[in-house]
Amino acid sequence: MGKYRIFFVYRIKDLNYVHVHGMNMKDKKLFTVLVASPNDKIDLAHHHEQLPDELLSVLEMESSRINAGLYDLAHWEPYTYS
């Protein structure tokens, strides 16, 4: 098992982003990463100088599964009360 593991993803379609939640298994620390997701496909081209290379490689490897919805926890659509 690698250092980083993805647990689940939730997406807010109107904002074109997904939130990726997981854990740094070595340090036992949880993480959340906000990733651009135009057309419901994650786009790592804009990310991220600040993310570790190992985490970026995990996101790249798992991108097809994320795009297919295999990690989805829920689909959120904002609703305003007026």
C-alpha positions, -999 to 999 in steps of 0.1 A, spaced: 0 0 0 12 35 -9 16 64 14 -17 81 4 -51 65 2 -83 80 -11 -114 73 10 -142 91 -8 -151 120 -31 -180 143 -32 -188 167 -59 -207 199 -63 -217 199 -99 -226 236 -102 -192 247 -90 -172 222 -111 -151 209 -82 -147 176 -64 -135 172 -28 -111 143 -25 -108 129 11 -82 105 22 -54 97 45 -17 99 47 -12 63 59 24 68 70 17 99 92 -19 89 101 -33 123 90 -65 130 71 -65 152 41 -90 170 18 -81 183 -16 -102 205 -38 -98 195 -74 -112 213 -105 -137 191 -123 -151 207 -155 -176 184 -173 -174 160 -143 -138 149 -151 -111 158 -127 -85 182 -142 -50 179 -125 -34 203 -150 -41 232 -127 -29 214 -96 -8 219 -76 27 230 -68 18 227 -31 7 190 -33 32 162 -27 43 143 -58 31 110 -43 -4 123 -38 -5 137 -73 5 104 -87 -23 86 -67 -48 111 -80 -36 105 -116 -37 67 -112 -72 69 -96 -86 96 -119 -106 72 -141 -122 57 -111 -129 91 -96 -145 102 -129 -166 71 -131 -180 78 -96 -166 48 -78 -154 70 -49 -185 92 -48 -201 96 -14 -228 119 -27 -237 144 -54 -245 178 -40 -265 205 -58 -267 238 -40 -302 251 -34 -310 286 -22 -340 293 -1 -357 325 -11 
